[in-house]
Amino acid sequence: MSVPARRDTWARRNLEKLWQAISLLLFLALLVGELGRL
């Protein structure tokens, strides 16, 4: 019973890290695009 819960929290933590990485990459891409326009 505790193993699936642990796996769920682990997956959720990894998902949050993945979202943070994606949002950071998108932010950097937008920043580079804006700088490229100048």
N, C-alpha and C positions, 0 to 999 in steps of 0.2 A: 504494500500500500504506500509505503514511503518512497519506494524507488520511482514509480511513475511521476509522483509529485516533484521529486528531485530533478527528474529528466525534464519535466515541464518548465520548472524555473530556469534550468540550464538553457533550454531552447529559447525561452522568453528573453533571457539575458543576452544570448547571442543575436537574437532578432533585433533587440534594441541597439546593440553595437553595430549591426549591419545597417540599420536605418540611420544611425549617426554618421557612419562612413559615407553612405549614399548622399545624405543631405550636405555633408561637408564637400564632397566631390562636386555636387550640383552648384553649391555656392562658389567654389573656386572656378568652375567652368563659366558661370555667369560673370564673375569678376574679371576673368581673362577676356571674355567677350566684350565687356564694357571698355576695358583698357585698350583692346584691339581697335575699337571704333574711334578712339581719340586720335 
